Structures are given as C-alpha cells and as structure tokens.
Amino acid sequence: MSKRPRERTGRRNGTPSEAELTNLLFGGGGGGVGSGEVRRKEKEEVLGGGALVDESSDSEDEDVYDEGDIVLHQSESDESESNNEEAEEGEEDSVEGEESEEDSEDQQPKTKKRRTDGGQTKAAAWADEEDDNLQVELARNQRSLKLRKEHGEGAVSGKEFASRLRSQHEKLSLNDSSWATVDKGDPNEAFLRSTKSVLASSKFRLDAGTLLIGRLDDANKEAYSGAVVKSVDFHPGGEVLLTAGLDKTLRLFGCDGEQNEKLMSVYIEDLPISCASFTPDGKQVIMCGPKKHFYSYDMIGGKLEKVTTLAGKTRGDKQLNKLAISPNSQYLALAGDKGRVALLSNTTKQLICDFKMNDQLYSMSFSSDSDLLHTTGREGEVYAWDLRQRRCLYRYKDYGNVHTTVVANSQSGSYQATGSASGIVNIYNYSSISSTRTPTPVKELMNLRTEITNLTFNHDSQLLAMSSASKRNAFRLVHLPSCTVFSNFPKTNTPLGRVSAIAFAPDSSKLAIGNVRGKVLLYKLHHYRK
C-alpha cells in the first residue's frame, strides 16, 4: 500500500498553529508568508540583519516551520515521533483510531495550581502540556522584539513567552492592577468572594403599599363555633390552632391550609370562655371567663384542671375575663374587678402578688423581656408594673385618647400600640414611653371609626393587625416601620364579618381571623411562606 503524504501544519495534538497564536496574541489577520517577508525586511533594516534567523539554514537537530510572524521549532523528540507515525500510516483505520484517541485525550482540559502574588495557591482555569514544547522566536515579529531581555535573544518557551506578555501588559497598563491580587490572610476575602446578599435579612423585609395575601380554607371548617369566637391562637410549633368562645368549647385543629383536620374538642360546662391562649412553651392552654375560677389544659397529658386559687371571698372578684402570659412562660396575669390584676406563677398557679389600677382595667400586655406588665383602662392611662419590685414603675397619658381599650407590645421590643373607644390607634416607640408622662406617638391611625377591640403584632414586628368588633370588615393591617395601612386588604367583598379575634402564626406565614358568626378565616401571607 502506497503511503499517503501528510500535510505539515502548525497544529499537532491540539496545539494551535503559529498564525492562530499570532492572531490571538497580537490581533490582525496577517498570517501569510508575503506579509511575513515584508515585516522581515523591515526588521532587517532596523536591526541590520544581525538578530534574525536565516531561513535557508537547516539544522540536523531541528526543523523550522515558518508560517508568517512566529516560528515554531520542533524538537528532535517530536521529529522522531512524527517519523514513527508516518511509518505506520499504511494501516489507515488503526492509525486514525489511535489519532482520534490521542486527540480526545489532548482536548480534555487539565488544571494545575499556580500561586498568585499574594502567596495563595490558586487553580489555573486551563493548562496545555504542549506549552513546554512550544518555542516562540521573538526576533520574527516587531511586536515581540520588545519582549527580549538581551539583544540577540532568540527563541523562548511558550510559558516564558506568556510570562513576558503578562509583565509587558502590567508595565503598559494605565490602571493599577494590584487590586486584583489577594493578600494572604485577608479577612475580607471570604466576603468579597461570596455572592450572598450584604444584608442577610433583606429578603424578609416587607414592602409597604400592597400585601401579597391569599385565602385558605376556613381553619375550623370541620366544626364551626356555636357562638362568638373570642380567642384564636397558634401553637408555638405552628401546626395547631385553637379556637374558643362563648359556646364553652375549646377546639384544636391541624392548620395546614388544606385539610384543617379537627384534632379534639373539650367542653367546659361551667365556663363560657372569654379568653384562651397557649403558653409560650406550648405545654398548656389557659382559659378564663366570667367566673371566679379558670382552667388549665395539659397538652401532653390531655388533662383538664380547674384552678380555684383566686376564688376566695377576701378578693371579691366576681369574674376573670382577661389573661396574659409572659413570653418566658414564667408569669400568668389575670384581670379581676375594680382594676385589680392578679400575678400568678404559671408553674404552680399560686398567687405571687396583686396590682391595682385607679380605674377599670380593659387590657394588659407583657413586655418582650417579661420584666414589665402594661395595663390600661377607662381613664386613658397606661400603667407599667415592675414584676421584680412589684410596684408601678411609671405611667403615661395616652395621646389624644379618653378611653383606651387595648394595649399591645411588639415581640421585638420596638413598639407599643394603644387603641381607643373612638377608633384611633397610637403607635409609640417603646423606648420613649418611660421618659415622660405625655409621650408623642410615632403615628396616629384613624382608619377605623369604632371601638378598637384587638391589636396584634406579628413575630418580627413588621405587621400590626387592628380591628373593631362593632362594624363589619373593620379590620386593617399596618406596615411597620412606615406606619402605613395596606390598601388591598380587606376589600369591600372580603367576608370577614365582625372580627372578634386575631392571631398570626409563629412565622407569620398564616393569619387567622375569628368573627362573631363562629367562623375562623385563614389567610396565607406569601412574603413569609417558606
């Protein structure tokens, strides 16, 4: 079989040709021999012809392939390898198969480690082993003459050529490129290399104006209340919701937004429930009403316990209509008659002390740190009771309100809100209420015109829910800290009815709204959905 002549090209085993390398490094399309001859003559005129390689001279050790501006020198080992391949070309199929395997191996990118100026070891994006065999003749190109370190210097390796190009670029660059190097031990390196948001909590920041909210199936659709729903509350785990009201029944529902399965119900024959709540540790449910006693339901043991600690005749309380539980689950406060507040141990249910206001008590709320209990009543004053010293620490006049009906503290400790019989809601900075007898609120909200009956903050204090049970759809959601009302909820056709109870889920992903018709409407807040 006759040998098929092989074309000699500048590309072997994935190595770019001289013309391609020239175009990549210096630009332009002048890769022909004619253009190379013109530049060669110009170099000879400048250098006197002393520094150029004679094309007519042949060497036994190496072959020179001229493709224009750059000369690639093939080493003796490469020549012998080429001769061996030519001898084996008689078997075309096997040779072509071997060459394809070699090409596929050469085309696979390989990485190697290099050190930056800062001393750290970095992985190069790509490395070609043929760079070790590549020889670049500096004297063959006018642009590469400036890369010589000595007059008359000839060929350099591919790695050396790339290094000199990089150094030349740094010398000619108008901008300081030192910022691109990473110093060893730089404490900001991890931060600068990260793509995370600068503000880790920015994705949880709620925007004012329009609230993304959607309705789910009613939370108590399997067992609506037979009377007014006076209390709704989420278990700290977030998957269980309680409802309680004047029908004397405590009900627990699974709260997944779809099935909302009824888990259990407890009927209490001698207690119309006016207030019920989970303890912050989730172990108990405390219930009270217009009676001298109250009840505790053990969530773990499923046991209902009647507590008569305050039923003594010496107290004179005929009913315990309101309760509050401290965030640390240590204290339990019950509102009695004539402005009296009973502070009990939540563990033993024993009386610790009594507080007494100068007027009728309407509402109470613990501070976020469980050190203070705030109460308010008919005269429009807010009292702050110190639970350690067991005395009134300060009190202030609610701005512009004659009868303050509700007081609520945010879980973050940033705000305190008060509601009045005229429908005005004041929002205070919590830090300002103790410094003066007449603090000025950050914002007065006059969106409702009837008596405020509920004020509830969500877990991160970006939402405040306010409502009045005296009028249909008298419900608003307030954005904090802008203190503006969301305009898209509720709408005129939203079937809220007369709202009697409000609760946010522990992560604020759900909002439960109870009404006087015995229904508990459930909504999802898309901003807080996981």
Long-range contacts (C-beta under 8 A, 24 or more apart in sequence): 1-90, 3-86, 3-89, 3-90, 4-89, 4-92, 6-86, 6-89, 8-65, 10-65, 10-67, 10-72, 12-78, 13-102, 13-103, 13-106, 13-130, 14-103, 14-106, 14-107, 14-128, 14-130, 15-128, 15-130, 15-134, 17-67, 18-65, 18-67, 18-68, 18-69, 18-70, 18-71, 18-72, 19-67, 19-68, 19-69, 21-70, 22-68, 22-69, 22-70, 22-141, 25-165, 26-69, 26-141, 26-143, 30-68, 30-69, 31-67, 31-68, 31-69, 32-68, 33-66, 33-67, 33-68, 35-68, 35-69, 36-66, 36-67, 36-68, 36-69, 36-140, 39-69, 39-141, 39-142, 40-140, 42-142, 43-139, 43-140, 43-142, 43-145, 47-139, 50-152, 51-139, 51-151, 51-152, 52-139, 52-140, 53-137, 53-139, 53-140, 53-154, 69-140, 69-141, 70-136, 70-137, 70-140, 70-141, 70-144, 71-135, 71-136, 71-137, 71-140, 71-155, 72-134, 72-135, 72-136, 73-135, 73-137, 73-155, 75-133, 75-135, 78-133, 106-130, 116-181, 116-182, 117-181, 118-181, 118-182, 118-183, 118-184, 118-186, 119-183, 119-184, 120-182, 120-184, 130-158, 131-157, 131-158, 131-159, 131-162, 132-157, 132-158, 132-159, 133-158, 134-158, 134-161, 136-161, 204-460, 204-527, 204-528, 205-462, 206-462, 206-463, 206-479, 206-527, 207-479, 208-479, 208-482, 208-484, 208-486, 209-479, 209-484, 209-486, 209-487, 210-486, 210-487, 210-488, 211-477, 211-479, 211-486, 211-488, 211-489, 211-525, 211-527, 212-525, 212-526, 212-527, 213-488, 213-489, 213-511, 213-523, 213-524, 213-525, 213-526, 214-523, 214-524, 214-526, 215-521, 215-522, 215-523, 215-524, 216-257, 216-258, 216-260, 216-510, 216-522, 216-523, 216-524, 217-257, 217-258, 217-260, 217-522, 218-260, 218-519, 218-520, 218-521, 218-522, 219-243, 219-253, 219-255, 219-260, 219-512, 219-520, 219-521, 219-522, 220-251, 220-253, 220-260, 220-262, 220-518, 220-519, 220-520, 221-260, 222-253, 222-260, 222-261, 222-262, 223-251, 223-253, 223-262, 223-265, 224-518, 224-519, 225-249, 225-251, 225-514, 225-518, 225-519, 225-520, 226-518, 227-518, 228-500, 228-516, 228-518, 229-500, 229-501, 229-514, 229-515, 229-516, 229-518, 229-519, 229-520, 230-273, 230-274, 230-275, 230-276, 230-500, 230-501, 230-514, 231-273, 231-274, 231-275, 231-276, 231-277, 231-501, 231-514, 232-501, 232-502, 232-503, 232-512, 232-513, 232-514, 232-520, 233-276, 233-277, 233-278, 233-503, 234-278, 234-503, 234-504, 234-505, 234-506, 234-510, 234-512, 235-278, 235-282, 235-299, 236-278, 236-280, 236-281, 236-282, 236-506, 237-282, 237-506, 238-505, 238-506, 238-507, 238-509, 238-510, 241-503, 241-512, 241-520, 242-276, 242-278, 242-285, 243-514, 243-520, 244-273, 244-275, 244-276, 244-287, 245-273, 245-514, 245-518, 246-272, 246-273, 246-274, 247-272, 247-518, 248-272, 248-273, 249-273, 250-276, 250-285, 250-287, 250-297, 255-505, 255-510, 255-512, 255-522, 257-510, 257-522, 257-524, 260-522, 266-297, 266-304, 268-295, 268-304, 271-295, 274-321, 274-322, 275-321, 275-322, 275-323, 277-323, 277-325, 279-325, 279-329, 279-346, 280-325, 280-326, 280-327, 280-328, 280-329, 281-329, 284-346, 286-323, 286-325, 286-332, 288-320, 288-321, 288-322, 288-323, 288-334, 289-319, 289-320, 289-321, 290-318, 290-319, 290-320, 290-321, 291-319, 291-320, 292-317, 292-318, 292-319, 292-320, 293-320, 294-320, 294-323, 294-334, 296-349, 307-349, 309-344, 309-349, 309-350, 309-351, 310-334, 310-336, 310-342, 310-351, 315-340, 315-342, 317-342, 322-361, 322-363, 322-364, 324-364, 324-365, 324-366, 324-373, 325-366, 326-366, 326-370, 326-373, 326-387, 327-366, 327-368, 327-369, 327-370, 327-411, 328-370, 330-370, 331-366, 331-370, 331-373, 331-387, 333-364, 333-366, 333-373, 335-361, 335-364, 335-375, 336-361, 339-377, 341-373, 341-375, 341-385, 343-373, 343-387, 343-390, 353-390, 355-383, 355-385, 355-390, 355-392, 357-383, 362-403, 362-404, 362-405, 362-406, 363-404, 363-405, 363-406, 363-407, 363-408, 364-407, 365-407, 365-408, 365-409, 366-409, 367-409, 367-413, 368-409, 368-410, 368-411, 368-412, 368-413, 369-413, 374-407, 374-409, 374-416, 375-407, 376-404, 376-405, 376-406, 376-407, 376-418, 377-404, 378-403, 379-403, 380-404, 380-420, 382-407, 382-416, 382-418, 382-433, 384-433, 384-434, 393-434, 394-433, 394-434, 395-437, 396-433, 396-434, 396-436, 396-437, 396-438, 396-439, 397-437, 397-438, 398-426, 399-426, 399-438, 399-439, 399-440, 399-441, 399-444, 400-424, 400-426, 400-444, 401-426, 405-451, 405-452, 405-453, 406-452, 406-453, 406-454, 406-455, 407-455, 408-455, 408-456, 408-457, 409-457, 410-457, 410-461, 410-464, 411-457, 411-459, 411-460, 411-461, 412-460, 412-461, 414-461, 415-442, 415-457, 415-461, 415-464, 415-480, 417-455, 417-457, 417-464, 417-466, 418-455, 419-451, 419-452, 419-453, 419-455, 419-466, 420-451, 420-452, 421-451, 421-452, 422-449, 422-451, 423-447, 423-448, 423-449, 423-450, 423-451, 423-452, 423-468, 424-452, 425-452, 425-455, 425-466, 425-478, 427-464, 427-478, 427-480, 427-483, 442-483, 443-483, 445-476, 445-478, 445-483, 445-485, 447-476, 447-485, 448-474, 448-476, 450-474, 453-499, 453-500, 454-499, 454-500, 454-501, 454-502, 456-502, 456-503, 456-504, 457-504, 458-504, 458-508, 459-504, 459-506, 459-507, 459-508, 460-508, 463-504, 463-508, 465-502, 465-504, 465-511, 467-499, 467-502, 467-513, 468-499, 469-498, 469-499, 469-500, 469-516, 470-498, 471-498, 472-496, 472-497, 472-498, 473-497, 473-499, 474-498, 474-499, 475-499, 475-502, 475-513, 495-521, 496-521
